Structures are given as structure tokens and as C-alpha cells.
Amino acid sequence: MRHIPIKLGPMALLLTVISICMTTLGILSFTTARADWSLAEKYSDTVRLRYELEAEGQAFLGEAGRALADGGGGTALEELADTERDGDGVVRKVFTREEFTLTVGIVPEEDGGIRVVDWSIRKAWEPDEEIGSLWSGE
């Protein structure tokens, strides 16, 4: 019986290429998972801040409702802490958490309730003045 020799050169090369590909894919998967985790943490912090602002705004609405229920009328809203009335008769209060700002605007109604006319959450943002070495068009 004749013995056929097995050549390991091509097989070793194929296994090396497969090992390199699997290692690269593993590193890319780990890097992607870490980036997703970081983004999820930033998102959860943002949502937490927004919910805290929403809770403060709802507490303010409850306080304003109680002030009107106590019989103070429209002037009772102006006596609430840190509020201001604008020219249209809207009583506004601003809540701030880190870079987020919630503005609540309310108006007393004739039936003794309140109507919310402004409820806006904004994030402070300043554009980069220096964009690099881009041509300014001059």
C-alpha cells in the first residue's frame, strides 16, 4: 500500500487566515459593544435629567393649583416663588438642571383652574467657532 504525504503548508496558511479574521471580528465586536454602552449611559443621563425637570414642573403646577384653590385669584400665581408675569398675563417659571432648562407658562382660568400655555425643555448649545482649516469664503 502506498502512503500519500500530507502537505501542511496550505492548511496552516488557511488556519492562520481564519484565526486572524476571527480575532479581528472579536475586537470589532468588543469595541462596538463598548461604544453602545457609552451611548446608552449618556442617553440614560439625559432621560433622567428630563424626567427630573418634568417632575419639578408638575410639582409647580400642583402648587399653582393649590394657590388658586385657596382663593388667591390670579395674583396668587405671582406670589409663587421665582415666578414672573409677562405682558400677556402669563406667569412663567424656569427650572434648570445642568444644561437643560424647562420653562412653564400658566394662565389662571375663570373657573379657578389653570391653563398651561408654555411647556418647553431646551438644552443649552453653543456651536464651535473654530471648525478647523476650512475655507471661509473670503
RAWONOR-V559705 format. One record per pair of residues at least 12 apart in sequence whose ideal C-beta (glycine too) atoms are under 10 Angstrom apart, sorted by sequence separation. I is the first residue (numbers start at 1). J is the second residue. D is the distance in Angstrom with one decimal. If there is no record, write none. Layout:
# RAWONOR-V559705
i={I	I}
j={J	J}
d={D	D}
This chain:
# RAWONOR-V559705
i={64	67	77	79	81	82	92	93	104	105	106	64	67	77	78	80	82	91	92	93	104	105	106	63	66	77	90	91	92	104	105	74	76	90	91	103	104	105	64	77	90	91	103	104	63	74	88	90	91	102	103	63	89	102	103	64	86	88	89	101	102	103	60	85	101	102	60	83	100	101	60	83	85	100	101	60	83	91	99	100	101	97	99	100	90	92	98	99	80	90	91	92	95	98	99	64	90	89	90	96	64	77	88	63	77	77	61	76	86	60	74	75	74	60	73	74	57	59	72	56	77	57	68	56	73	55	56	64	68	74	54	56	65	67	68	71	53	60	64	52	53	61	68	69	53	60	64	68	69	52	53	57	61	68	52	56	57	58	60	68	50	53	57	65	67	49	52	53	54	56	65	48	49	53	64	65	49	50	52	64	49	53	46	50	64	45	46	49	61	46	61	61	57	57	57	54	54	53	50	49	50	49	46}
j={76	79	89	91	93	94	104	105	116	117	118	77	80	90	91	93	95	104	105	106	117	118	119	77	80	91	104	105	106	118	119	89	91	105	106	118	119	120	80	93	106	107	119	120	80	91	105	107	108	119	120	81	107	120	121	83	105	107	108	120	121	122	80	105	121	122	81	104	121	122	82	105	107	122	123	83	106	114	122	123	124	121	123	124	115	117	123	124	106	116	117	118	121	124	125	91	117	117	118	124	93	106	117	93	107	108	93	108	118	93	107	108	108	95	108	109	93	95	108	93	114	95	106	95	112	95	96	104	108	114	95	97	106	108	109	112	95	102	106	95	96	104	111	112	97	104	108	112	113	97	98	102	106	113	98	102	103	104	106	114	97	100	104	112	114	97	100	101	102	104	113	97	98	102	113	114	99	100	102	114	100	104	98	102	116	98	99	102	114	100	116	119	116	119	121	119	121	121	121	121	123	123	123}
d={8.1	7.2	9.7	10.0	8.4	7.6	6.8	8.2	6.9	4.8	8.1	5.7	6.2	9.7	6.3	7.2	8.9	8.8	4.7	8.2	9.3	3.1	9.3	9.7	10.0	4.4	9.9	7.0	7.9	6.6	7.5	7.7	9.7	4.5	5.4	5.9	5.8	8.7	6.2	9.5	7.1	7.2	7.6	8.5	6.3	8.3	9.1	5.6	8.0	7.6	5.2	8.7	6.2	7.2	8.1	8.5	8.1	8.2	8.4	8.4	5.0	7.6	7.6	9.9	7.1	8.1	9.4	9.2	6.1	5.1	9.3	9.9	9.9	7.1	7.8	8.6	8.9	8.8	9.2	5.4	7.1	9.8	5.5	7.7	9.7	9.3	9.2	4.5	9.6	10.0	9.6	6.9	9.2	8.8	8.0	7.6	5.7	9.7	6.9	9.2	8.6	6.7	8.5	9.5	8.6	6.1	9.7	8.2	9.9	5.6	8.5	9.1	4.3	7.6	7.1	9.6	8.2	9.6	9.4	9.2	7.6	6.3	9.6	4.8	8.8	9.7	9.6	8.9	6.1	9.8	9.4	8.1	9.3	9.6	8.8	8.8	5.5	9.3	5.8	8.9	8.3	7.2	10.0	6.9	5.5	5.9	8.5	5.7	9.0	5.8	9.9	5.3	7.1	7.1	9.8	7.0	9.0	9.3	8.4	6.3	8.5	5.9	4.9	9.1	9.3	5.0	8.9	8.1	7.3	8.9	7.2	9.3	6.0	4.1	9.8	6.1	8.3	6.5	9.4	5.5	5.3	9.7	9.6	8.4	9.7	8.9	9.5	9.9	7.0	8.1	7.1	9.4	9.0	6.8	8.8	9.0	7.9	6.1	6.1	9.3	9.3	9.3	8.4}
